Amino acid sequence: VHFYLGTPFFETMLSNKPSIVILNRSFQFHFDNNFEKYIKKFLKLNIVFESSNEASLFVNKNFDNIANWWNRRKIQKTRNEFCDMYCRRFETKKDFNNLFKK
């Protein structure tokens, strides 16, 4: 469970760990239009919540089936698209080292 859209959220998305965000827009920076589209998708998929009560109800209702929820095709497709756009993936340690050197 994340309380803002920062590095820990991006890391869990990239590592494909079930994650939700309780988003308080007054504490977040303004999102560009493309990122806002993902926020809307995440709201529909129950990855982002704008209320801690809604997030709590969702987690309590789905606690025993979180893996089933997270591995749904639509969630995985959206997560992969998001990671392709916003998370840097490295195939090998060499790829990372080469980028870091640059």
SEDREN-298733 format. One record per atom (N, C-alpha, C, O, CB): x negated, y, z negated; residue in three letters. Coordinates in steps of 0.05 Angstrom, whole numbers, plus 5000, padded with zeros to 4 digits. Atoms other than C-alpha are relative to their C-alpha. Glycine has a CB too. Layout:
N
XYZALA;...
END
This chain:
102
498349765000VAL;500050005000VAL;498250255000VAL;496450274983VAL;501950004975VAL;501649754998HIS;497150675021HIS;501950244995HIS;504350235001HIS;498750025028HIS;498449765006PHE;499451365000PHE;499250245018PHE;500250465014PHE;499650084971PHE;500749804979TYR;496351745058TYR;498749855023TYR;497949625021TYR;498050224988TYR;501250124976LEU;493751615128LEU;497150085001LEU;496450285013LEU;501650095026LEU;502849955001GLY;486351575116GLY;498549755008GLY;499649565018GLY;499150104973GLY;501850224992THR;480451105126THR;501049734990THR;501049545006THR;497350054988THR;499150275008PRO;483250535083PRO;502349895017PRO;502449655023PRO;501050014971PRO;497950094982PHE;489550505126PHE;499049915026PHE;499749705036PHE;502150235004PHE;501250074974PHE;485550495190PHE;498549744998PHE;498549575016PHE;498250225011PHE;501650255004GLU;481049945162GLU;501849764997GLU;501349555009GLU;498350034975GLU;498150235003THR;486949505142THR;501449945026THR;502049715032THR;502050054978THR;498850054974MET;490149605209MET;498149855019MET;498949665032MET;500950275013MET;502050124983LEU;483749425245LEU;499549714992LEU;499149535009LEU;497450165000LEU;500550275010SER;482648815201SER;502549834999SER;502549604990SER;498750014973SER;497550144998ASN;489948615211ASN;501049894973ASN;501949674970ASN;499749765019ASN;498950075027LYS;491848615137LYS;502750144997LYS;503050385004LYS;498050104978LYS;497449885004PRO;499148735120PRO;499750264984PRO;498550274963PRO;501949814986PRO;500349735012SER;499749475103SER;502550165003SER;503950145023SER;497650145013SER;497949804997ILE;504849995089ILE;498950264989ILE;497150274974ILE;502649914984ILE;500849735009VAL;504250745079VAL;502550134990VAL;504650135002VAL;498850165024VAL;497949825010ILE;508551175035ILE;499050285007ILE;497250394995ILE;500549974969ILE;501049764988LEU;507851815075LEU;501450244989LEU;503950274991LEU;500449995030LEU;499049745009ASN;508752485042ASN;498950215019ASN;496550285017ASN;499250064970ASN;500949824979ARG;508352965100ARG;498850264989ARG;497250395003ARG;502250065019ARG;501149755010SER;506853555055SER;497049974992SER;495650174988SER;501650094975SER;502850045007PHE;500153235037PHE;498349925025PHE;495949885022PHE;499749784979PHE;501450094976GLN;498253035109GLN;499550245018GLN;500950445018GLN;501749795015GLN;500549814979PHE;495153435164PHE;502249975021PHE;503649775023PHE;497249975012PHE;498250024978HIS;499453595224HIS;499049795020HIS;496649785026HIS;500350285014HIS;500850214980PHE;499453015274PHE;500550105028PHE;502450255033PHE;501649744995PHE;499549934972ASP;498653105348ASP;502349835011ASP;503249644997ASP;497449955018ASP;497650144989ASN;504352865393ASN;499749705003ASN;501549554998ASN;500750135027ASN;500450294995ASN;501252195410ASN;500049854973ASN;501249644971ASN;497349965014ASN;500150135026PHE;499852025337PHE;502850004988PHE;503549804975PHE;498050154981PHE;497349995010GLU;506852245318GLU;501849785012GLU;503549684999GLU;501350285006GLU;498650224987LYS;509551735368LYS;499549744984LYS;501449584981LYS;499249965029LYS;500650245016TYR;505951185328TYR;501350024972TYR;502349814962TYR;497049974997TYR;498749975026ILE;508751465263ILE;502949925003ILE;504049774986ILE;499850294989ILE;497250084995LYS;515751395292LYS;500349705004LYS;502249584993LYS;501150155024LYS;499950294997LYS;514350685314LYS;499649864974LYS;501049664968LYS;497849915021LYS;500650125026PHE;511450515246PHE;502350034981PHE;502849854965PHE;497550124988PHE;497649975017LEU;517650795212LEU;502149795007LEU;503349674989LEU;501250295004LEU;498150204992LYS;522050335253LYS;499249724993LYS;500949554988LYS;500450025030LYS;501050275006LEU;517549735239LEU;499549964970LEU;498549744962LEU;497449965015LEU;500450015029ASN;517249875164ASN;497149984992ASN;496449854972ASN;501549764988ASN;502849975007ILE;509850015164ILE;499750274985ILE;498050294967ILE;498249985025ILE;500049745013VAL;510950745145VAL;502750054988VAL;504850005000VAL;499250235020VAL;497649925014PHE;516050985094PHE;499750294991PHE;497450374984PHE;500649814976PHE;500149735010GLU;517751695075GLU;501150024972GLU;501450244961GLU;501550195019GLU;499050015027SER;520551485008SER;498849764986SER;498749544996SER;503149985001SER;501150225016SER;517251074954SER;502249804992SER;501649564989SER;498650114975SER;497850185006ASN;524050784936ASN;500649815023ASN;501049575019ASN;502650164993ASN;499550174977GLU;525150525007GLU;497749805003GLU;498249575009GLU;500250175025GLU;502350184998ALA;518050235008ALA;500249784978ALA;499849544984ALA;497450154996ALA;499850195021SER;519249894941SER;502249795006SER;501849555002SER;500750144973SER;497950194993LEU;525849594964LEU;499149815022LEU;499649575020LEU;502550165009LEU;501050174979PHE;522549335027PHE;498149794990PHE;498349554996PHE;498750175022PHE;502050195010VAL;516649024991VAL;501349794982VAL;500849554985VAL;497850144984VAL;498650195017ASN;521148704938ASN;501749805015ASN;501749565009ASN;501750154980ASN;498350174984LYS;525848424990LYS;498349805017LYS;499249585021LYS;501850175019LYS;501650164981ASN;520248155035ASN;497549884988ASN;495849775002ASN;499350165023ASN;502550085014PHE;514947974983PHE;499149715008PHE;496849675013PHE;500350024971PHE;500750284994ASP;515247224997ASP;499649945030ASP;498749735037ASP;502249824989ASP;500250044971ASN;515247325073ASN;498450225013ASN;498950285037ASN;502849995012ASN;501649784989ILE;510247885083ILE;498549915025ILE;498450065045ILE;498150124979ILE;501550104976ALA;506047465131ALA;501849975024ALA;501050045046ALA;498649734993ALA;498150034978ASN;512147305173ASN;500750275012ASN;500850315036ASN;502649854991ASN;499449724990TRP;514048045177TRP;497650115015TRP;497950225037TRP;500750184976TRP;502349884988TRP;506948265192TRP;499249875027TRP;498250015045TRP;497649984981TRP;500850144976ASN;505747745246ASN;502150005022ASN;501849875043ASN;499349724994ASN;498049984979ARG;512047915285ARG;498750125025ARG;496950295023ARG;502450174991ARG;501249924975ARG;510348025358ARG;500050315004ARG;498050425012ARG;501549885024ARG;499849714997LYS;512748755359LYS;498150154982LYS;496950354990LYS;502950094995LYS;501949875018ILE;508648945298ILE;497149965010ILE;495650155011ILE;500349884971ILE;502750054991GLN;502348615325GLN;499450155026GLN;497250255030GLN;499649705005GLN;500449864975LYS;503248925394LYS;499650304994LYS;497750425004LYS;502549975018LYS;500249715008THR;504249625363THR;497450054985THR;496050254990THR;502450094984THR;502549985015ARG;498449515315ARG;497650005018ARG;495750165015ARG;499849784979ARG;502250024981ASN;493849305371ASN;499750255018ASN;497550355022ASN;500349765018ASN;500049764984GLU;495849905414GLU;498850234983GLU;497250394993GLU;502850075010GLU;500949795018PHE;494650365354PHE;496949984996PHE;495550174997PHE;501449994973PHE;502850045005CYS;487850055340CYS;498350065025CYS;496150175023CYS;499449714991CYS;501549934975ASP;485750115413ASP;499750305003ASP;497750395014ASP;501549885024ASP;500049714997MET;487450855410MET;498450144977MET;497050334982MET;502850105001MET;501049855023TYR;485051045340TYR;497949864983TYR;496849984964TYR;502350074982TYR;501950155016CYS;480450505312CYS;497749905018CYS;498349775038CYS;501349774984CYS;502250104983ARG;473550355339ARG;499549714994ARG;499049634971ARG;497450184995ARG;500650295003ARG;472449615351ARG;497349945012ARG;496550065033ARG;502249835015ARG;502650084991PHE;465649305359PHE;500049705004PHE;500849554985PHE;497750094981PHE;500050294995GLU;464848625391GLU;497649874985GLU;497949644976GLU;499749955031GLU;502450115013THR;457948525361THR;498750214983THR;499350454985THR;498049895021THR;501549815016LYS;453448835310LYS;498250175017LYS;497750415011LYS;498349854979LYS;501749854981LYS;448949045368LYS;501550235012LYS;500450455015LYS;499049815023LYS;498449784990ASP;454649455397ASP;500250234980ASP;499950464988ASP;502949905007ASP;499849805021PHE;455449815331PHE;497350154998PHE;497250394996PHE;500849884973PHE;502649885003ASN;447949935325ASN;499350195023ASN;498250405019ASN;497849784998ASN;500549834976ASN;447450215396ASN;501650264998ASN;500550475004ASN;500749855026ASN;498449755003LEU;453150705383LEU;498950174978LEU;498750424981LEU;502949934995LEU;501149855023PHE;450150905316PHE;497550145008PHE;497050375000PHE;499549814976PHE;502549874992LYS;443451045348LYS;500550245018LYS;499050445017LYS;498349805015LYS;499349784983LYS;446751495400LYS;500950244984LYS;501550454995LYS;502149925021LYS;
END
